[in-house]
């Protein structure tokens, strides 16, 4: 008992006498821990980037720009959408687009260092039968003729375990429900990129504010970061998507072509920002038609058309519900004012998801890399034709574009497709959005 008391008093006296020194060493130890944690990746040559991406993606719909870091497709597309060899050195169709034969080139290996052969390539199509007669040959047999199929297999393919042929390898993938929440990539130099996915731009921006991520991709609105001195902002124009105003063509008012055109003319597109878009096909595409009707701002023409429509429908008031996302609210407010100036009242609705029932919808649309837009505009595509548009002429052009193998003949078909679709105005194509990449300094 006496020994214990003596020892405890001795310890107490020691702590009392040297408490300042002990406290200093504790603080220095904590500081050293955090400094070491920060420096170790740098000293070992390993760095990590945490990148925020806006959008809901499954493992099958991840952005192509990310997948291309990990793997390659049988083909690849150049900046104009032309198809070039990649894992496949050549391809042919013996029956004008109903079956496609691809020959693999020598050399490529998977990230487990095993050679790329036909049996290890995994493409999954619900309506396509795949045959592998030998290690170098893949035969795709389609139910219907499809001339754009070589562009479809430009999407990267992976061996089981998400093993690709690219510089970056998938180290970790976490899924929340059916959507990817986080994805970690690493290259041979030990560099890591952690992609974190958020459902809305607002949630991505909040994650940046909270320090969850170090940079963002493709932000439409840089506020409030444009006033921060601790970030670098890089601006670019995205030609792979456009901002468009989609009309419900089955609506009482918007079912009238003259009404849709009037609303198109009423919008001062130069006031919306971004580089002007006039067609559903990207300006960088080999099939782009620069001669379509541009619907240059014309308030008087819009006003005359609206007044005529009011007279024909025996009404003094036309009200259109305009739905959009928070990221496009500023542009939607400008459009609403333009419409009100020609006698059309616009009720703004801000939504986080694309509504199934709407009158007018302002949204960002991903432009397909091939000019084929059958799923978007053909009358049979009830699930993806969000405007409920129906036109026998457009249906025929889309069908012909899918069955024509000759590139120049296809181009002429899609030139007509753009001309007639823009004339009919189931949507108004406004601009290619300016996007912002935000990096913490």
C-alpha positions as CSV (number, residue, x, y, z in Angstrom):
1,X,0.0,0.0,0.0
2,X,2.8,2.4,1.0
3,X,4.7,1.6,-2.2
4,X,1.6,2.4,-4.3
5,X,1.1,5.7,-2.6
6,X,4.8,6.6,-3.0
7,X,4.7,5.7,-6.7
8,X,1.4,7.6,-7.4
9,X,2.8,10.7,-5.6
10,X,6.0,10.4,-7.5
11,X,4.1,10.3,-10.8
12,X,1.9,13.2,-9.8
13,X,5.0,15.3,-8.9
14,X,6.6,14.4,-12.2
15,X,3.5,15.4,-14.2
16,X,3.2,18.6,-12.2
17,X,6.8,19.6,-12.8
18,X,7.0,18.6,-16.5
19,X,3.4,19.2,-17.6
20,X,4.3,21.9,-20.0
21,X,7.0,19.8,-21.7
22,X,4.6,16.8,-21.9
23,X,1.8,18.9,-23.4
24,X,4.2,20.3,-26.1
25,X,5.4,16.8,-27.1
26,X,1.7,15.6,-27.3
27,X,0.9,18.6,-29.7
28,X,4.1,18.0,-31.7
29,X,3.2,14.2,-31.9
30,X,-0.3,15.0,-33.3
31,X,1.1,17.6,-35.7
32,X,3.8,15.1,-36.9
33,X,1.1,12.4,-37.5
34,X,-0.9,14.7,-39.8
35,X,2.2,16.0,-41.6
36,X,3.4,12.4,-42.1
37,X,0.0,11.4,-43.4
38,X,0.1,14.2,-45.9
39,X,3.7,13.7,-47.0
40,X,3.8,9.9,-47.3
41,X,1.8,9.7,-50.6
42,X,4.1,12.4,-52.0
43,X,7.3,10.8,-50.8
44,X,6.2,7.4,-52.2
45,X,5.2,9.0,-55.5
46,X,1.5,8.4,-54.9
47,X,-1.1,11.2,-55.2
48,X,-4.8,11.1,-55.0
49,X,-7.4,13.3,-56.7
50,X,-11.0,13.3,-55.5
51,X,-13.3,14.3,-58.3
52,X,-17.0,15.0,-58.1
53,X,-19.2,14.0,-61.0
54,X,-22.9,15.0,-61.3
55,X,-25.4,12.3,-62.4
56,X,-26.8,9.0,-61.5
57,X,-25.0,6.1,-63.2
58,X,-25.1,2.3,-63.1
59,X,-22.0,0.2,-63.9
60,X,-23.4,-0.1,-67.4
61,X,-24.0,3.6,-68.0
62,X,-20.8,5.2,-66.5
63,X,-19.5,8.2,-68.5
64,X,-17.5,7.2,-71.5
65,X,-14.8,9.7,-70.7
66,X,-14.1,7.7,-67.5
67,X,-14.5,4.2,-69.0
68,X,-12.0,5.1,-71.8
69,X,-9.3,5.6,-69.1
70,X,-9.8,2.0,-68.1
71,X,-10.5,0.2,-71.4
72,X,-10.9,0.3,-75.1
73,X,-13.6,-0.7,-77.5
74,X,-13.4,-2.7,-80.7
75,X,-13.5,0.6,-82.4
76,X,-13.1,4.3,-81.5
77,X,-14.6,7.5,-82.7
78,X,-12.6,10.6,-83.8
79,X,-13.7,14.1,-82.9
80,X,-16.2,14.1,-85.8
81,X,-17.8,10.8,-84.9
82,X,-16.0,8.8,-87.7
83,X,-15.3,5.2,-86.7
84,X,-11.7,4.0,-86.5
85,X,-9.9,0.7,-85.5
86,X,-9.1,0.0,-81.9
87,X,-9.0,-3.5,-80.4
88,X,-10.3,-4.6,-83.8
89,X,-8.1,-4.0,-86.8
90,X,-11.0,-4.4,-89.3
91,X,-14.7,-5.2,-89.7
92,X,-17.2,-6.0,-92.4
93,X,-20.8,-6.7,-93.0
94,X,-21.7,-9.4,-95.5
95,X,-25.4,-8.6,-95.5
96,X,-25.6,-4.8,-95.5
97,X,-25.8,-4.3,-91.7
98,X,-27.6,-7.2,-90.2
99,X,-24.4,-9.1,-89.1
100,X,-21.0,-7.6,-88.4
101,X,-17.6,-9.5,-88.4
102,X,-14.8,-8.0,-86.4
103,X,-11.1,-9.1,-86.6
104,X,-9.0,-8.5,-83.5
105,X,-5.6,-7.0,-83.9
106,X,-2.5,-8.6,-82.4
107,X,-0.8,-7.2,-79.3
108,X,-3.4,-5.8,-76.8
109,X,-3.5,-7.4,-73.3
110,X,-5.8,-7.1,-70.4
111,X,-4.6,-5.6,-67.1
112,X,-3.9,-9.1,-65.8
113,X,-1.3,-9.3,-68.7
114,X,-3.3,-12.0,-70.6
115,X,-3.9,-11.5,-74.3
116,X,-7.2,-10.0,-75.6
117,X,-9.0,-12.8,-77.4
118,X,-12.6,-13.1,-78.6
119,X,-13.7,-15.3,-75.7
120,X,-12.7,-12.6,-73.1
121,X,-14.5,-9.7,-74.7
122,X,-17.8,-9.1,-73.0
123,X,-20.4,-7.0,-74.8
124,X,-24.0,-7.5,-73.7
125,X,-26.8,-6.6,-76.1
126,X,-30.3,-7.9,-75.5
127,X,-31.1,-8.3,-79.2
128,X,-27.7,-9.4,-80.5
129,X,-26.2,-12.9,-80.8
130,X,-22.4,-13.1,-80.5
131,X,-20.4,-15.9,-82.1
132,X,-16.6,-16.5,-81.5
133,X,-15.4,-18.9,-84.2
134,X,-11.8,-18.4,-83.2
135,X,-9.6,-16.3,-80.9
136,X,-9.4,-13.4,-83.4
137,X,-13.0,-13.2,-84.7
138,X,-16.2,-11.9,-83.3
139,X,-19.5,-12.1,-85.2
140,X,-22.4,-10.0,-84.1
141,X,-25.8,-11.1,-85.5
142,X,-28.5,-8.5,-85.1
143,X,-32.3,-8.9,-85.4
144,X,-32.5,-5.9,-87.6
145,X,-30.2,-4.0,-90.0
146,X,-28.2,-1.4,-88.1
147,X,-25.6,0.6,-90.0
148,X,-24.3,2.4,-87.0
149,X,-23.3,-0.7,-85.1
150,X,-19.5,-0.1,-85.4
151,X,-19.9,3.1,-83.4
152,X,-21.8,1.2,-80.7
153,X,-18.8,-1.1,-80.0
154,X,-16.6,2.0,-79.6
155,X,-17.8,1.8,-76.0
156,X,-15.0,0.2,-73.9
157,X,-15.3,-3.5,-73.1
158,X,-14.0,-5.2,-70.0
159,X,-13.0,-8.6,-68.8
160,X,-14.7,-10.0,-65.7
161,X,-13.7,-7.9,-62.7
162,X,-13.7,-4.7,-64.7
163,X,-10.3,-5.4,-66.1
164,X,-9.6,-3.3,-69.1
165,X,-6.8,-2.6,-71.5
166,X,-6.2,1.0,-70.5
167,X,-3.7,2.9,-68.4
168,X,-6.0,3.1,-65.4
169,X,-7.3,0.1,-63.4
170,X,-10.4,-0.1,-61.3
171,X,-9.3,-0.7,-57.7
172,X,-12.6,-0.2,-55.9
173,X,-16.3,0.3,-56.9
174,X,-19.1,1.0,-54.4
175,X,-22.7,0.9,-55.4
176,X,-25.7,2.5,-53.5
177,X,-28.7,0.6,-54.5
178,X,-28.3,0.3,-58.3
179,X,-26.2,3.5,-58.7
180,X,-22.5,3.9,-58.5
181,X,-21.5,6.0,-55.5
182,X,-17.7,5.9,-55.7
183,X,-15.1,4.5,-58.1
184,X,-11.3,4.4,-57.5
185,X,-8.9,4.2,-60.4
186,X,-5.1,3.7,-60.2
187,X,-2.3,3.7,-62.8
188,X,1.1,2.0,-62.8
189,X,2.8,5.1,-61.2
190,X,0.6,4.8,-58.1
191,X,-1.6,7.8,-59.0
192,X,-5.2,7.5,-57.8
193,X,-8.4,9.1,-58.9
194,X,-11.4,8.7,-56.7
195,X,-14.6,9.6,-58.5
196,X,-17.6,10.5,-56.3
197,X,-21.0,10.6,-57.9
198,X,-23.8,13.0,-56.8
199,X,-27.4,13.1,-58.1
200,X,-27.5,16.9,-58.7
201,X,-25.2,19.8,-59.4
202,X,-26.2,21.4,-56.1
203,X,-25.1,18.3,-54.2
204,X,-21.8,18.2,-56.1
205,X,-21.1,21.8,-55.2
206,X,-22.0,21.2,-51.5
207,X,-19.5,18.3,-51.5
208,X,-16.8,20.6,-52.7
209,X,-17.6,23.2,-50.0
210,X,-17.5,20.5,-47.4
211,X,-14.1,19.2,-48.6
212,X,-15.4,15.8,-49.7
213,X,-13.8,16.4,-53.2
214,X,-10.9,18.4,-54.6
215,X,-12.3,19.2,-58.0
216,X,-15.5,19.0,-60.0
217,X,-16.3,18.1,-63.6
218,X,-18.8,19.8,-66.0
219,X,-20.4,22.3,-63.6
220,X,-22.9,24.5,-65.4
221,X,-23.0,27.3,-62.9
222,X,-19.6,28.3,-61.2
223,X,-21.3,30.5,-58.5
224,X,-20.2,30.9,-55.7
225,X,-16.8,29.5,-56.5
226,X,-16.1,32.2,-59.1
227,X,-15.5,34.6,-56.1
228,X,-13.3,32.2,-54.2
229,X,-9.5,32.9,-54.2
230,X,-8.7,29.4,-53.2
231,X,-9.8,27.7,-56.4
232,X,-8.8,27.6,-60.1
233,X,-11.7,27.5,-62.6
234,X,-11.3,26.2,-66.2
235,X,-14.0,27.0,-68.7
236,X,-14.8,25.0,-71.8
237,X,-17.7,24.5,-74.3
238,X,-19.2,21.0,-74.4
239,X,-20.0,20.1,-77.9
240,X,-21.2,16.6,-76.8
241,X,-24.4,18.0,-75.3
242,X,-26.8,20.9,-75.9
243,X,-29.3,22.8,-73.9
244,X,-32.7,22.4,-75.6
245,X,-36.3,23.3,-74.9
246,X,-38.5,20.2,-75.4
247,X,-42.2,20.5,-76.1
248,X,-44.9,18.0,-75.3
249,X,-46.4,17.7,-78.8
250,X,-49.6,16.1,-77.4
251,X,-50.4,19.2,-75.4
252,X,-53.5,21.4,-76.2
253,X,-51.3,24.4,-77.1
254,X,-48.0,22.9,-78.0
255,X,-49.5,20.3,-80.3
256,X,-49.8,23.2,-82.7
257,X,-46.7,23.6,-84.9
258,X,-47.3,27.4,-85.2
259,X,-47.3,27.7,-81.4
260,X,-44.0,25.8,-81.0
261,X,-42.4,28.0,-83.7
262,X,-43.8,31.2,-82.1
263,X,-42.2,30.2,-78.8
264,X,-39.0,29.5,-80.6
265,X,-38.9,32.9,-82.3
266,X,-39.8,34.6,-79.0
267,X,-36.6,33.5,-77.2
268,X,-33.6,35.8,-77.3
269,X,-31.0,33.0,-77.6
270,X,-28.0,35.3,-77.5
271,X,-29.0,36.3,-73.9
272,X,-28.8,32.7,-72.7
273,X,-25.0,32.2,-72.8
274,X,-23.1,29.4,-74.5
275,X,-22.3,28.8,-78.1
276,X,-25.5,28.7,-80.3
277,X,-26.9,25.3,-81.3
278,X,-29.5,25.0,-84.0
279,X,-29.7,21.2,-84.6
280,X,-30.1,18.0,-82.7
281,X,-26.8,16.8,-84.2
282,X,-23.5,18.2,-82.8
283,X,-21.8,20.9,-84.9
284,X,-18.6,18.7,-84.7
285,X,-20.4,15.7,-86.4
286,X,-19.7,14.5,-89.9
287,X,-23.5,14.6,-90.5
288,X,-24.2,18.1,-89.2
289,X,-26.5,20.4,-91.2
290,X,-25.6,24.0,-90.9
291,X,-28.5,25.1,-93.2
292,X,-31.4,24.4,-90.9
293,X,-33.8,27.1,-89.8
294,X,-32.1,29.0,-87.0
295,X,-35.1,30.6,-85.4
296,X,-33.3,33.9,-84.9
297,X,-35.0,36.1,-82.3
298,X,-38.0,37.8,-83.8
299,X,-40.4,39.2,-81.2
300,X,-42.9,40.6,-83.8
301,X,-43.2,37.3,-85.7
302,X,-43.8,35.5,-82.4
303,X,-46.4,38.0,-81.2
304,X,-48.4,37.8,-84.5
305,X,-48.4,34.0,-84.3
306,X,-49.5,34.0,-80.7
307,X,-52.3,36.5,-81.3
308,X,-53.5,34.5,-84.3
309,X,-53.6,31.3,-82.2
310,X,-55.5,33.0,-79.4
311,X,-58.1,34.2,-81.9
312,X,-58.4,30.7,-83.5
313,X,-58.8,29.1,-80.0
314,X,-61.1,31.8,-78.7
315,X,-59.0,32.5,-75.6
316,X,-57.3,35.5,-74.1
317,X,-54.8,33.6,-72.0
318,X,-52.2,30.9,-72.9
319,X,-50.4,29.5,-70.0
320,X,-47.4,27.1,-70.4
321,X,-45.7,25.3,-67.5
322,X,-42.0,25.5,-68.0
323,X,-40.0,22.8,-66.1
324,X,-36.3,22.8,-65.6
325,X,-33.5,21.9,-63.1
326,X,-32.0,24.3,-60.6
327,X,-28.8,24.6,-62.7
328,X,-30.8,26.1,-65.6
329,X,-33.1,28.3,-63.5
330,X,-31.5,31.5,-64.7
331,X,-32.0,30.6,-68.3
332,X,-35.6,29.5,-67.7
333,X,-36.4,32.8,-66.1
334,X,-35.1,34.6,-69.2
335,X,-37.2,32.4,-71.5
336,X,-40.3,33.0,-69.3
337,X,-39.9,36.8,-69.6
338,X,-39.4,36.5,-73.4
339,X,-42.7,34.5,-73.6
340,X,-44.6,36.9,-71.4
341,X,-43.5,39.7,-73.8
342,X,-45.4,38.0,-76.6
343,X,-48.5,37.2,-74.5
344,X,-47.7,33.7,-73.2
345,X,-47.6,33.3,-69.4
346,X,-45.0,30.8,-68.2
347,X,-45.2,29.1,-64.8
348,X,-41.8,28.0,-63.7
349,X,-41.3,24.6,-62.1
350,X,-37.9,23.6,-60.7
351,X,-37.4,19.9,-60.6
352,X,-34.5,17.6,-59.8
353,X,-35.6,14.9,-62.2
354,X,-37.0,14.8,-65.7
355,X,-40.8,14.8,-65.3
356,X,-42.9,12.2,-67.1
357,X,-45.6,14.7,-67.8
358,X,-44.8,18.3,-68.7
359,X,-45.7,21.0,-71.2
360,X,-42.2,22.5,-71.9
361,X,-38.9,21.2,-70.5
362,X,-35.6,23.0,-70.5
363,X,-32.8,20.5,-70.1
364,X,-29.3,19.5,-71.0
365,X,-29.3,16.7,-73.6
366,X,-26.4,14.3,-74.3
367,X,-26.0,14.2,-78.1
368,X,-25.4,10.7,-79.5
369,X,-22.0,10.4,-81.1
370,X,-23.5,8.8,-84.2
371,X,-26.2,10.9,-85.9
372,X,-28.8,8.1,-85.4
373,X,-31.4,9.5,-83.0
374,X,-34.1,6.8,-83.6
375,X,-34.7,6.3,-79.9
376,X,-35.3,10.1,-79.3
377,X,-37.6,11.0,-82.2
378,X,-39.2,7.8,-83.7
379,X,-42.9,7.5,-82.9
380,X,-42.6,3.9,-81.8
381,X,-40.1,4.8,-79.0
382,X,-42.7,5.7,-76.3
383,X,-40.2,5.3,-73.4
384,X,-37.5,7.6,-74.8
385,X,-39.4,9.9,-77.2
386,X,-40.0,12.4,-74.4
387,X,-41.8,14.9,-76.7
388,X,-44.3,12.2,-77.8
389,X,-43.4,13.4,-81.3
390,X,-45.0,11.7,-84.3
391,X,-44.1,12.2,-87.9
392,X,-44.2,9.6,-90.7
393,X,-41.5,11.5,-92.7
394,X,-39.1,11.7,-89.7
395,X,-39.8,8.0,-88.9
396,X,-38.9,7.1,-92.5
397,X,-35.7,9.1,-92.5
398,X,-34.6,7.5,-89.2
399,X,-35.3,4.1,-90.5
400,X,-33.4,4.8,-93.7
401,X,-30.5,6.2,-91.8
402,X,-30.2,3.0,-89.8
403,X,-30.2,0.7,-92.9
404,X,-27.9,2.7,-95.2
405,X,-24.3,1.4,-95.1
406,X,-22.7,4.0,-97.4
407,X,-21.5,6.9,-95.3
408,X,-22.2,9.7,-97.9
409,X,-25.7,8.4,-98.5
410,X,-26.3,8.3,-94.7
411,X,-25.1,11.8,-94.4
412,X,-27.7,13.0,-97.0
413,X,-30.4,11.2,-95.0
414,X,-29.4,12.9,-91.8
415,X,-29.2,16.3,-93.4
416,X,-32.9,15.9,-94.4
417,X,-33.7,14.5,-90.9
418,X,-32.3,17.7,-89.3
419,X,-34.0,20.0,-91.7
420,X,-37.5,18.6,-91.3
421,X,-37.2,18.0,-87.6
422,X,-36.1,21.6,-86.9
423,X,-38.9,22.9,-89.2
424,X,-41.5,20.9,-87.2
425,X,-40.0,22.2,-83.8
426,X,-40.8,19.5,-81.3
427,X,-37.8,21.0,-79.6
428,X,-35.9,24.3,-79.8
429,X,-32.1,23.8,-79.8
430,X,-30.6,26.7,-77.9
431,X,-26.8,26.4,-77.2
432,X,-23.9,24.2,-76.3
433,X,-23.3,24.7,-72.6
434,X,-20.3,26.3,-71.2
435,X,-19.0,24.0,-68.4
436,X,-16.6,24.7,-65.6
437,X,-14.0,22.5,-64.0
438,X,-13.2,23.7,-60.4
439,X,-10.0,22.8,-58.7
440,X,-8.9,23.5,-55.2
441,X,-5.5,25.3,-55.2
